[in-house]
Structure formats: C-alpha cells, structure tokens
Amino acid sequence: METNENGADSNSAGSGGAHAEQSCVACRRLKRKCSKDLPACSLCTRVGRECEYPSPRSTPDRLHSARPSSSVRNSSVWQTPATGQKAFRDHQDTQIRLDSPGQGDGVLPTPTDSASSRRPKESKFPSAWYIDSVSSRGMDIGPTTNLTWSDIEGVRVNLTMEDARQIAQHYFRTVHEWFPIVSYMRIHRFQNSNNEVIAADSVGMFVAMHLVSNDTSREHQAETQAVMYRSLKMALLNCEQHGQFTTNYLAALVLTCLYEMAHAIYPAAYFTVGACARTCFSMGLHDKRFATQLGKHVDTWTEAEERRRLWWATLILERYINVGFMFRPISTHIIKPNEIIPASDEDWDRGELAVNPLLVMSIEARTNVAPFARTCQAAHLLGRVSQHINDHADPSDADFHFQEADQLQRAASALLAIVQQEHSETESSLRHRHFSAMALCCSALLALYDVHSCIETEAIDSGGRDKGARMELQQIAIDGFKRVSAVTLDLTEEIQQTMAAQGLDRISPFVMNALYQAAGTYAWYARENGSASHLGALQKIRDVMALLGPRWRVADDYLELLKDTEFEHGGGCTM
C-alpha cells in the first residue's frame, strides 16, 4: 500500500484494538505502511526494532527535512561480479546533505530520529561499559542488536537471503581458503534459520565478504565496488556509534581492513586496523581471563574459535600494515608466548572440536599446526622484528640489541624451514594455504637483514663491547639476504604456477611485501655487479606482481615503487 510524502498511511488503520494517531518514527522515515498498533507496530515487532511514536510536537516537516533529497534516493542495480546475478537492489548513494535542516553544521547527522534514540532508556551500554567495566560486571550489558540496515541514513541495499547464500558460497571457495576467520558452520546455521537479512551487522558482513572475494578487473565491477565500499563504511560507522559490537560486526570490520590493505586504500586501512584492535579490546577478546567479556557467554567452541581467529586476524593485519610504515607504534601488544593459536582449519569448518596449540611451543616442537595458525606465528615474529627495528637502542644496550637480532633471525629461519617442509608434504592443490606464512617469514627476515647488513662504517652503531658479535651478525645478514631472496624467488614461481592452475583467487595479498623486498634486493645486486641472473630474478618477480594487479591493486603500487630501481644494463631489460 502506498504511503504519502510524510510517511502516514493513505488509508486509516483498522478499527480493532488500540492504535496511535500517527505512524511510528521508523515507518514515517522509511515511507512504509504502519499498522499504528500499540505499543508497537507490526513492522517494528517483526524486525525486532524498538517502536517509537512521535509526540504531538513532532511535526511532519521536521521528519521530512531529515530525509535525503531525491537526488540521493536514485536507485540502481548492483550486480555480483562473480555470478552475474542481481545481488544488490535499490541502492541509494551514500552522500549526506550537510546543509539539511536538523543536521547542524557537522558532517554527521544529529541523534534526532536515529537508532540511538530508539534504544531503551534503561540501557547501560555503552557508557557504563567504558566508564567502569569492573562495576558493570553485575549488569546485564550486551551489544546493541536492534540496529537494522534500513535504519542507516543514506544506505539502501536490499540483500535477500539468496543473495547472502551466493556471496557466502563464493567467499568460502576463495578468501576462506587462505584467511579462515568467518565460521562456515555459523553462517550455514544462520542461513538455514532465517528468511531474510536485516540486521546492520549481518548485512555489513555479507557486503564485506562480497567485496574482498571479487576482483575489480572490469570497469563496471570497479564502479560497483566503489559504491558498495562507501555504503559499507557508513554502515560500520553506524554500528560503532550504536554499540553493535557483535561477531558479525567485527568480521565485517576485519574483512573491510583486508580489502583496504589489499587494494592500497590508505590511510583508511591504517585507521581501520586500529578500529579492529579497539573493537577486540572492547569485546574482551584480547584477554579472556581478566578482561570483562561483552555480552553473553559464547556457548559453542565453534564461535569461540571464530572470535579467537578474528583477534588473530587483527594482529596479522596490523603487523603486516606496519612492516613498511616504520617507527610507528602498533595498537596491539606484543603477543605472549603462551597465547593460544587457532586449531585445525578443517575441523573448525566441520564444527568438530580440535586442540588449540600454544604460540611458541608449537614453533619449537613439531606439532600438528594448521596453515592459518602458522600464519599467526609468522605474524608474531614479524611484529617482533618490527619492534626490534623501531627500537632506538641505547649504545650501552647495543650488545643486547645484537643478541636479540640474532635470536629473531634464528626463530624466523626455523619457522620458515618448518613451513617449507609442511608445504612440500601438502597436496599440490592445497599448497597455496602456506603462501601467507612463508611470505611473512620472508618479510620479517628481509627487513631484519636490511637493518644489520650495512657495510658502511659510519652507518654502523659503534656501541657495545663485543665487536665480534656485531661483525658476525653483519655477515649473517649479508648471507641471509641471498638465501631468503632465493626462497622468495622460489615462492614467486610457485605463485605463478598456482595462478595458472587454480586462478588468482588462491593467492593471498600477504605475499606482496616479501615479493617487493626480494625484488628490491635483486635490483641492488644487479646494480652492484650487473649480473644477468639477478636481472632475470627481478624481472620474474615484477611479472608475477603485474599478474596479481587485477586481483589485488596494491601490487600496482608496489610496482610503481620499484620503478625507483630502474636502469638499463648491457642491453638487458629495463627494470
């Protein structure tokens, strides 16, 4: 049934039962038919939303002025690039009229007629949670769950359950292979127990899954993803403002950060990973023993494991994003050796209980560790290396600094050797799952060797008593450069073979930094001795990065940086 401009019904409500004089705030804003039932209309009751009727002083003009203009409400059809199906409909652009009456002078809308005003007045979240988390232990505090996608101003995406199934199916065939952080079992249960997707955090998660699992090689896909990305960012902001800190929201936030990192959307990726860390802190995922846990206790191992993986995904992303952004502190703390890492990926996907290894014990001992858990271990060492590089050691601590560097390179080399062995023993169609761990180990070692391989006397810290240890470390770094660059070159060849056999979707964007550092190393060697083999290695890495560009646009940015190493030598290729 049509509604008039002010959101009121064209026909009066039925005479049975008590009814309000006007449509509720949500139905007026969304121009939906309102049953006007008291105490809540049928639509708000169905979607689980707090229903609020306007007071007599609330005028239709004020409600109308807060809505987007007709230019913002233009609709378009969104296509799913991977399936060609109509996955998103009736989209409205995400622009906000900054000069709209009732929105003030800032860039954000005022709380009037927002989801926050519909939250029950007696709610103690989120203020009590942050003001005194210890005293709030006895309170019934949980994340907001009544924020729907349609509540978000400027975003209109009609995502059906069939669309969600298509997105999830493609996501679990691609990104989940090398970054398993969203529970397959939980998503499967959700799809079987619901007829529609309406919650803001749930829709946001599926949109993020769609973005990160599809490439932008064709023009219409790039345009569609740009629109979807802007809508997703607005939705995440609304979830944050209204305290919808759920597993779905965190998954959407982490996948958004992965998308931004993989497509070189900076500085957004840098700030988003910080938001991921703060969300994990708010939920208590970083310390389940002492930190108060937000919401009800998770009663299944599958979801508890999912939250653990989302926490580790945040750690991986932050350490990777910061590896080249030197001399900046990270938001998350250095991981303790007794930290638990993810269990078997296959068992988790099947919903079967599995053992969670310890971080350091499983590095030193040959235990059964899943590929994603190896990626977590490699990220831990990458973070330790970054901390070591960024540490401005006092001359009196130079000996300890050199010893720490030697310990780190030994640990990273040992982990790399273990992953290489496991990689060689894995079925060829599944070897791509080890690429991330191998690449992060190579990134850590190359970054560490770069600092300690300098042969210019004036560039070497003269502090410390044990000059022999310093020179020995320097020799280790010089030799290590050659060894790890060769390992990275072998990895590059395997990546190329995997792309040819299984496609670009099997390749993780976490390999990019290692390829970039190895390419820079071979360019350095070529400048020093003009070796044709070094030029060939450099060109091979560049070719593979160029092939990855259509899938992960950050590869193009790395190639632009490598142009600084270009030169012509003896009729060879121009690098």
C-alpha positions as CSV (number, residue, x, y, z in Angstrom):
1,M,0.0,0.0,0.0
2,E,1.4,3.4,-0.9
3,T,2.3,6.0,1.7
4,N,2.1,9.7,1.4
5,E,5.1,12.0,1.5
6,N,5.1,12.3,5.3
7,G,5.1,8.6,5.8
8,A,1.4,8.4,7.0
9,D,-0.8,5.7,5.6
10,S,-3.1,6.6,2.7
11,N,-5.9,4.6,4.4
12,S,-6.6,4.7,8.1
13,A,-5.7,1.8,10.3
14,G,-8.3,-0.8,11.2
15,S,-10.6,-0.2,14.0
16,G,-9.7,-3.3,16.0
17,G,-7.5,-2.7,19.1
18,A,-5.7,0.4,20.3
19,H,-3.9,2.5,17.6
20,A,-1.7,5.5,17.6
21,E,-2.8,8.7,15.9
22,Q,0.3,8.9,13.7
23,S,2.7,6.4,12.1
24,C,5.7,5.4,14.1
25,V,9.0,7.3,13.6
26,A,10.7,4.4,11.7
27,C,7.8,3.9,9.3
28,R,7.5,7.6,8.6
29,R,11.1,7.9,7.8
30,L,11.2,4.7,5.6
31,K,7.9,5.6,4.0
32,R,6.4,2.2,5.0
33,K,2.8,1.3,5.8
34,C,2.4,1.5,9.6
35,S,-0.2,-0.6,11.4
36,K,-0.1,2.0,14.3
37,D,-0.6,-0.8,16.7
38,L,0.1,-0.1,20.4
39,P,2.6,-0.5,22.0
40,A,4.5,-1.4,18.8
41,C,3.5,-1.6,15.1
42,S,3.7,-4.9,13.2
43,L,6.8,-4.0,11.2
44,C,8.9,-3.0,14.2
45,T,7.7,-6.1,16.0
46,R,8.7,-8.3,13.1
47,V,12.2,-6.9,12.7
48,G,12.8,-6.7,16.5
49,R,13.2,-2.9,16.5
50,E,12.2,-0.6,19.3
51,C,9.0,1.2,18.1
52,E,8.6,4.8,19.0
53,Y,5.6,7.1,18.1
54,P,6.2,10.8,17.7
55,S,4.9,13.2,20.3
56,P,2.3,15.8,19.3
57,R,5.0,18.4,19.0
58,S,6.9,16.3,16.3
59,T,5.8,17.8,13.0
60,P,5.9,16.1,9.6
61,D,8.0,18.9,8.2
62,R,10.9,18.2,10.7
63,L,10.8,14.5,9.9
64,H,10.7,15.2,6.2
65,S,13.7,17.6,6.4
66,A,15.9,14.9,7.9
67,R,15.5,12.6,4.9
68,P,17.9,12.5,2.0
69,S,17.0,14.6,-1.1
70,S,15.5,12.9,-4.1
71,S,18.9,13.1,-5.8
72,V,20.3,10.9,-3.1
73,R,17.5,8.4,-3.4
74,N,18.2,7.5,-7.1
75,S,18.2,3.7,-7.4
76,S,20.5,1.4,-9.3
77,V,21.0,-2.3,-9.8
78,W,24.2,-3.9,-8.3
79,Q,25.5,-7.0,-10.0
80,T,27.5,-9.7,-8.3
81,P,30.7,-9.8,-10.4
82,A,31.4,-13.5,-9.7
83,T,27.9,-14.8,-10.5
84,G,26.4,-12.1,-12.7
85,Q,23.3,-12.3,-10.6
86,K,21.3,-9.4,-9.2
87,A,22.7,-9.4,-5.7
88,F,22.0,-5.8,-4.6
89,R,19.0,-3.8,-5.4
90,D,17.5,-0.4,-4.9
91,H,20.8,1.2,-3.9
92,Q,21.0,4.8,-2.9
93,D,24.2,6.7,-2.9
94,T,25.8,7.3,0.4
95,Q,26.1,11.1,0.2
96,I,24.8,13.1,3.2
97,R,23.4,16.6,2.7
98,L,25.5,18.6,5.1
99,D,23.1,21.6,4.7
100,S,20.0,19.6,5.5
101,P,17.8,21.2,8.3
102,G,18.2,19.4,11.6
103,Q,21.7,18.1,10.8
104,G,23.7,21.0,12.2
105,D,26.9,22.2,10.8
106,G,28.9,19.0,11.1
107,V,29.3,16.0,8.8
108,L,27.4,13.6,11.0
109,P,23.6,13.6,11.4
110,T,22.2,14.6,14.8
111,P,20.8,11.9,17.1
112,T,17.2,13.0,16.4
113,D,15.2,10.2,14.8
114,S,18.3,7.9,14.9
115,A,18.6,4.3,16.1
116,S,20.3,5.6,19.3
117,S,17.1,7.4,20.3
118,R,15.1,4.2,20.0
119,R,17.4,2.2,22.3
120,P,15.7,1.5,25.7
121,K,16.3,4.3,28.1
122,E,17.4,1.9,30.9
123,S,20.3,0.5,28.8
124,K,23.7,0.8,30.4
125,F,25.6,0.2,27.2
126,P,27.9,1.6,26.0
127,S,28.7,4.3,28.6
128,A,28.8,2.1,31.7
129,W,31.0,-0.4,29.9
130,Y,33.7,2.2,29.4
131,I,33.3,4.3,32.5
132,D,33.7,1.4,34.9
133,S,33.9,-2.0,33.3
134,V,34.6,-3.7,36.7
135,S,31.5,-2.3,38.4
136,S,29.5,-3.2,35.3
137,R,30.2,-6.9,35.7
138,G,27.0,-7.5,37.5
139,M,24.9,-5.6,35.0
140,D,23.1,-7.2,32.1
141,I,25.1,-5.5,29.5
142,G,25.4,-6.6,25.9
143,P,25.9,-5.1,22.4
144,T,23.0,-3.4,20.7
145,T,21.2,-5.7,18.4
146,N,18.2,-3.7,17.1
147,L,20.0,-1.6,14.5
148,T,18.8,-2.7,11.1
149,W,20.3,-1.9,7.7
150,S,17.3,0.2,6.8
151,D,17.9,2.4,9.9
152,I,21.1,3.7,8.3
153,E,20.6,7.0,6.6
154,G,21.9,7.2,3.0
155,V,22.3,3.4,2.6
156,R,19.5,1.4,0.9
157,V,20.6,-2.1,0.0
158,N,18.0,-4.9,-0.3
159,L,20.0,-8.0,0.4
160,T,18.0,-11.2,0.2
161,M,18.9,-14.5,1.8
162,E,19.5,-15.9,-1.6
163,D,22.0,-13.1,-2.3
164,A,23.7,-13.9,1.0
165,R,24.0,-17.6,0.1
166,Q,25.6,-16.7,-3.3
167,I,28.0,-14.4,-1.6
168,A,28.9,-16.9,1.2
169,Q,29.4,-19.7,-1.3
170,H,31.9,-17.7,-3.4
171,Y,33.6,-16.3,-0.3
172,F,34.2,-19.8,1.3
173,R,35.7,-21.0,-2.0
174,T,38.2,-18.1,-2.3
175,V,39.3,-15.9,0.6
176,H,38.4,-18.5,3.3
177,E,41.0,-20.8,1.8
178,W,43.9,-18.7,3.0
179,F,42.2,-16.5,5.6
180,P,39.7,-18.6,7.5
181,I,38.2,-16.2,10.1
182,V,34.5,-16.4,9.5
183,S,32.8,-19.6,10.7
184,Y,31.3,-21.7,7.9
185,M,29.1,-23.6,10.4
186,R,27.7,-20.4,12.0
187,I,26.9,-18.8,8.6
188,H,25.3,-22.1,7.4
189,R,23.1,-22.2,10.5
190,F,22.2,-18.5,10.1
191,Q,21.1,-19.1,6.5
192,N,19.0,-22.1,7.4
193,S,17.2,-20.4,10.4
194,N,16.4,-17.1,8.8
195,N,14.3,-16.0,5.9
196,E,15.8,-12.5,5.5
197,V,18.9,-10.5,6.4
198,I,18.0,-7.2,8.0
199,A,20.4,-6.5,10.9
200,A,23.1,-3.9,10.1
201,D,26.0,-6.0,11.3
202,S,24.8,-9.1,9.3
203,V,24.3,-7.2,6.0
204,G,27.6,-5.4,6.5
205,M,29.4,-8.7,7.0
206,F,28.0,-10.1,3.7
207,V,28.8,-6.9,1.8
208,A,32.4,-7.1,3.2
209,M,32.6,-10.8,2.2
210,H,31.4,-9.8,-1.3
211,L,33.9,-7.0,-1.7
212,V,37.0,-8.9,-0.6
213,S,36.2,-12.1,-2.6
214,N,35.7,-10.4,-6.0
215,D,38.2,-8.7,-8.2
216,T,38.0,-5.3,-9.9
217,S,39.4,-6.2,-13.3
218,R,36.4,-4.9,-15.3
219,E,35.3,-1.3,-15.2
220,H,31.7,-2.0,-14.1
221,Q,33.0,-4.1,-11.2
222,A,35.3,-1.3,-10.0
223,E,32.4,1.2,-10.1
224,T,30.1,-1.2,-8.2
225,Q,32.7,-2.0,-5.6
226,A,33.4,1.7,-5.0
227,V,29.7,2.3,-4.3
228,M,29.5,-0.8,-2.1
229,Y,32.6,0.2,-0.2
230,R,31.2,3.7,0.6
231,S,27.9,2.1,1.8
232,L,29.8,-0.4,3.9
233,K,31.9,2.3,5.6
234,M,28.8,4.2,6.5
235,A,27.2,1.1,7.9
236,L,30.3,0.3,10.1
237,L,30.3,3.8,11.4
238,N,26.6,3.5,12.4
239,C,27.3,0.1,14.1
240,E,30.1,1.7,16.1
241,Q,28.1,4.7,17.1
242,H,25.2,2.5,18.4
243,G,27.4,-0.1,20.1
244,Q,26.5,-3.1,17.8
245,F,29.8,-4.9,18.8
246,T,28.9,-8.4,17.6
247,T,30.8,-11.2,16.0
248,N,29.3,-10.2,12.6
249,Y,30.3,-6.6,13.1
250,L,33.9,-7.5,14.0
251,A,34.0,-9.9,11.0
252,A,32.8,-7.1,8.7
253,L,35.4,-4.7,10.1
254,V,38.3,-7.1,9.7
255,L,37.3,-8.0,6.2
256,T,37.0,-4.3,5.3
257,C,40.5,-3.8,6.6
258,L,41.7,-6.7,4.5
259,Y,40.0,-5.2,1.4
260,E,41.6,-1.8,2.1
261,M,45.1,-3.2,2.6
262,A,44.9,-5.5,-0.5
263,H,43.8,-2.6,-2.7
264,A,46.1,0.0,-1.2
265,I,43.3,2.2,0.2
266,Y,45.3,4.3,2.6
267,P,45.2,5.8,5.1
268,A,41.9,4.0,5.6
269,A,43.5,0.6,6.1
270,Y,45.8,2.0,8.8
271,F,42.9,3.5,10.7
272,T,40.6,0.6,10.2
273,V,43.1,-1.9,11.7
274,G,43.2,0.4,14.7
275,A,39.4,0.2,14.9
276,C,39.6,-3.6,14.7
277,A,42.0,-3.6,17.7
278,R,39.8,-1.3,19.8
279,T,36.8,-3.4,19.0
280,C,38.6,-6.5,20.1
281,F,39.6,-4.7,23.3
282,S,36.0,-3.6,23.9
283,M,34.7,-7.1,23.5
284,G,37.5,-8.5,25.7
285,L,38.9,-10.9,23.1
286,H,42.5,-9.9,23.9
287,D,42.3,-11.3,27.5
288,K,39.5,-13.7,28.2
289,R,40.9,-14.4,31.7
290,F,40.9,-10.9,33.2
291,A,39.1,-8.6,30.8
292,T,35.3,-8.3,31.2
293,Q,33.6,-10.0,28.3
294,L,30.9,-8.1,26.4
295,G,27.6,-9.8,26.0
296,K,26.5,-13.3,26.8
297,H,29.0,-16.1,27.2
298,V,29.6,-17.9,23.9
299,D,28.3,-21.4,24.4
300,T,29.9,-23.2,21.4
301,W,33.5,-23.9,20.7
302,T,32.9,-23.0,17.0
303,E,32.0,-19.4,17.8
304,A,34.7,-19.1,20.5
305,E,37.2,-20.3,17.9
306,E,35.8,-17.7,15.4
307,R,36.4,-14.9,17.8
308,R,39.9,-16.1,18.5
309,R,40.6,-16.1,14.8
310,L,39.2,-12.6,14.4
311,W,41.5,-11.4,17.1
312,W,44.5,-13.1,15.4
313,A,43.4,-11.7,12.1
314,T,43.6,-8.2,13.6
315,L,47.1,-9.0,14.9
316,I,48.2,-10.3,11.4
317,L,46.8,-7.2,9.6
318,E,48.3,-4.7,12.0
319,R,51.7,-6.2,11.8
320,Y,51.6,-6.5,8.1
321,I,50.4,-3.0,7.5
322,N,53.1,-1.6,9.8
323,V,56.0,-3.6,8.3
324,G,56.8,-0.8,5.9
325,F,55.4,2.1,8.0
326,M,58.4,2.2,10.2
327,F,58.9,3.9,13.6
328,R,55.3,3.9,14.5
329,P,53.8,2.1,17.5
330,I,51.2,-0.6,17.0
331,S,47.8,-0.6,18.7
332,T,48.1,-4.2,19.9
333,H,50.5,-5.5,22.5
334,I,53.3,-8.0,21.8
335,I,51.8,-11.5,22.0
336,K,52.7,-13.6,24.9
337,P,54.5,-17.0,24.3
338,N,51.7,-18.9,26.0
339,E,49.0,-17.4,23.8
340,I,46.6,-19.9,22.2
341,I,46.6,-20.0,18.4
342,P,43.8,-21.3,16.0
343,A,43.1,-25.0,15.8
344,S,42.8,-27.2,12.7
345,D,41.1,-25.3,9.9
346,E,39.3,-28.4,8.6
347,D,38.0,-29.5,12.0
348,W,36.7,-26.0,12.6
349,D,34.9,-25.9,9.3
350,R,33.2,-29.2,10.2
351,G,32.3,-28.0,13.7
352,E,34.4,-30.7,15.3
353,L,36.4,-30.0,18.5
354,A,40.2,-29.7,18.0
355,V,43.3,-28.9,20.0
356,N,44.5,-25.3,20.1
357,P,48.3,-25.3,20.1
358,L,50.4,-22.7,22.0
359,L,52.2,-20.0,20.1
360,V,55.8,-20.7,21.0
361,M,55.7,-24.3,21.9
362,S,54.4,-25.2,18.5
363,I,57.1,-23.3,16.8
364,E,59.9,-25.2,18.7
365,A,58.2,-28.6,18.6
366,R,57.0,-30.5,15.5
367,T,53.3,-30.5,16.4
368,N,50.3,-30.6,14.1
369,V,49.7,-26.9,13.3
370,A,47.2,-25.7,10.7
371,P,48.3,-23.3,7.8
372,F,46.4,-20.3,9.3
373,A,48.0,-21.0,12.7
374,R,51.4,-20.9,11.0
375,T,50.4,-17.5,9.5
376,C,49.7,-16.3,13.1
377,Q,53.1,-17.5,14.2
378,A,54.8,-15.8,11.3
379,A,52.9,-12.5,12.0
380,H,54.0,-12.8,15.7
381,L,57.7,-12.9,14.6
382,L,57.1,-10.1,12.0
383,G,55.8,-8.0,14.9
384,R,58.8,-8.8,17.0
385,V,61.1,-7.8,14.1
386,S,59.3,-4.5,13.6
387,Q,59.6,-3.8,17.3
388,H,63.3,-4.5,17.1
389,I,63.8,-2.3,14.1
390,N,61.9,0.6,15.6
391,D,63.7,0.3,18.9
392,H,66.2,3.1,19.4
393,A,68.7,1.1,21.4
394,D,71.0,3.0,23.7
395,P,74.7,2.4,23.0
396,S,75.0,0.7,26.3
397,D,72.4,-1.8,25.2
398,A,74.0,-2.5,21.8
399,D,75.2,-6.0,22.8
400,F,71.7,-7.0,23.9
401,H,70.3,-5.4,20.7
402,F,72.6,-7.6,18.5
403,Q,71.8,-10.7,20.5
404,E,68.1,-10.1,20.1
405,A,68.5,-9.7,16.3
406,D,70.4,-13.0,16.2
407,Q,67.6,-14.7,18.2
408,L,64.9,-13.3,15.9
409,Q,66.6,-14.3,12.7
410,R,67.1,-17.8,14.1
411,A,63.5,-18.1,15.2
412,A,62.2,-16.8,11.9
413,S,64.5,-19.0,9.9
414,A,63.4,-22.1,11.9
415,L,59.7,-21.3,11.4
416,L,60.3,-20.8,7.7
417,A,62.1,-24.1,7.4
418,I,59.2,-25.9,9.2
419,V,56.6,-24.2,6.9
420,Q,58.6,-25.1,3.8
421,Q,58.7,-28.8,5.0
422,E,55.0,-28.9,5.7
423,H,54.4,-27.1,2.3
424,S,56.3,-29.8,0.4
425,E,54.3,-32.6,2.2
426,T,50.9,-31.0,1.3
427,E,48.8,-31.9,-1.6
428,S,49.6,-29.7,-4.6
429,S,46.1,-28.2,-4.8
430,L,46.3,-27.1,-1.2
431,R,49.8,-25.7,-1.0
432,H,48.6,-22.1,-1.6
433,R,47.4,-22.1,2.1
434,H,51.0,-21.9,3.2
435,F,51.9,-18.9,1.0
436,S,51.0,-16.3,3.6
437,A,53.1,-17.9,6.4
438,M,56.1,-18.3,4.1
439,A,55.8,-14.8,2.8
440,L,55.5,-13.2,6.3
441,C,58.6,-15.1,7.4
442,C,60.5,-13.8,4.4
443,S,59.2,-10.3,5.0
444,A,60.5,-10.5,8.6
445,L,63.9,-11.8,7.7
446,L,64.5,-9.4,4.8
447,A,63.5,-6.4,6.9
448,L,65.8,-7.6,9.7
449,Y,68.7,-8.3,7.4
450,D,68.3,-4.9,5.8
451,V,69.0,-3.2,9.1
452,H,72.0,-5.2,10.0
453,S,73.8,-5.7,6.7
454,C,75.1,-2.2,6.2
455,I,78.8,-2.2,5.4
456,E,79.5,1.5,5.7
457,T,81.5,2.1,8.9
458,E,79.8,5.5,9.6
459,A,76.4,3.9,9.4
460,I,77.1,1.1,11.9
461,D,76.3,1.7,15.6
462,S,79.7,1.7,17.3
463,G,78.2,0.9,20.7
464,G,78.6,-2.3,22.5
465,R,81.7,-4.1,23.8
466,D,81.5,-7.3,21.7
467,K,82.6,-6.0,18.3
468,G,82.9,-9.6,17.1
469,A,79.2,-10.2,17.7
470,R,78.4,-7.2,15.6
471,M,80.5,-8.2,12.7
472,E,79.2,-11.8,12.9
473,L,75.6,-10.5,12.8
474,Q,76.5,-8.4,9.8
475,Q,77.9,-11.4,7.9
476,I,74.8,-13.4,8.8
477,A,72.6,-10.6,7.4
478,I,74.6,-10.4,4.1
479,D,74.4,-14.2,3.6
480,G,70.8,-14.2,4.7
481,F,69.8,-11.7,2.1
482,K,70.9,-14.1,-0.6
483,R,69.3,-17.1,1.0
484,V,65.9,-15.6,1.8
485,S,65.7,-13.7,-1.6
486,A,66.2,-17.1,-3.3
487,V,63.4,-18.6,-1.2
488,T,61.2,-15.8,-2.1
489,L,62.0,-16.3,-5.8
490,D,61.0,-19.9,-5.5
491,L,57.8,-18.8,-3.8
492,T,57.2,-16.5,-6.7
493,E,57.5,-19.3,-9.2
494,E,55.0,-21.4,-7.2
495,I,52.6,-18.5,-7.1
496,Q,52.8,-18.2,-10.8
497,Q,52.1,-21.9,-11.2
498,T,49.2,-21.8,-8.8
499,M,47.7,-18.8,-10.7
500,A,47.9,-20.7,-13.9
501,A,46.3,-23.9,-12.5
502,Q,43.8,-22.5,-10.0
503,G,43.3,-18.8,-10.7
504,L,44.2,-15.6,-8.9
505,D,41.7,-16.2,-6.0
506,R,44.1,-18.7,-4.5
507,I,46.8,-16.1,-3.9
508,S,46.8,-14.1,-0.6
509,P,47.7,-10.4,-0.7
510,F,50.1,-11.0,2.2
511,V,52.7,-12.2,-0.2
512,M,53.2,-8.7,-1.7
513,N,55.7,-7.3,0.8
514,A,58.0,-10.2,0.5
515,L,58.0,-10.1,-3.3
516,Y,58.6,-6.3,-3.1
517,Q,61.6,-6.7,-0.7
518,A,63.1,-9.5,-2.7
519,A,62.7,-7.6,-5.9
520,G,64.5,-4.6,-4.3
521,T,67.3,-6.9,-3.2
522,Y,67.8,-8.3,-6.6
523,A,67.8,-4.8,-8.1
524,W,70.5,-3.9,-5.5
525,Y,72.6,-6.9,-6.5
526,A,72.2,-6.1,-10.2
527,R,73.4,-2.5,-9.6
528,E,76.5,-3.8,-7.8
529,N,77.7,-6.5,-10.2
530,G,75.5,-6.3,-13.3
531,S,74.6,-10.0,-13.0
532,A,72.2,-11.1,-15.7
533,S,70.8,-13.8,-13.3
534,H,69.9,-11.0,-10.8
535,L,68.2,-9.0,-13.6
536,G,66.2,-12.1,-14.6
537,A,65.1,-12.8,-11.0
538,L,64.0,-9.1,-10.6
539,Q,62.0,-9.3,-13.9
540,K,60.4,-12.6,-12.9
541,I,59.1,-11.1,-9.6
542,R,57.9,-8.0,-11.4
543,D,56.0,-10.1,-13.9
544,V,54.2,-12.1,-11.2
545,M,53.3,-8.9,-9.3
546,A,51.9,-7.5,-12.6
547,L,49.7,-10.6,-12.9
548,L,48.4,-10.1,-9.4
549,G,47.5,-6.5,-10.1
550,P,43.9,-7.1,-11.4
551,R,43.1,-9.1,-8.2
552,W,45.0,-7.0,-5.6
553,R,45.6,-3.4,-6.7
554,V,48.3,-3.0,-4.1
555,A,50.5,-4.9,-6.5
556,D,50.4,-1.9,-8.9
557,D,51.6,0.4,-6.1
558,Y,54.5,-1.8,-5.3
559,L,55.5,-1.9,-8.9
560,E,55.4,1.9,-9.0
561,L,57.8,2.0,-6.1
562,L,60.1,-0.5,-7.8
563,K,60.5,2.0,-10.7
564,D,62.9,3.8,-8.5
565,T,65.3,0.8,-9.1
566,E,65.0,1.0,-12.9
567,F,68.1,1.1,-15.0
568,E,69.4,-0.3,-18.3
569,H,72.3,-2.7,-18.3
570,G,74.1,-4.2,-21.2
571,G,71.1,-4.5,-23.5
572,G,69.1,-6.2,-20.7
573,C,65.6,-5.4,-19.9
574,T,64.6,-2.1,-18.4
575,M,63.6,-2.6,-14.8
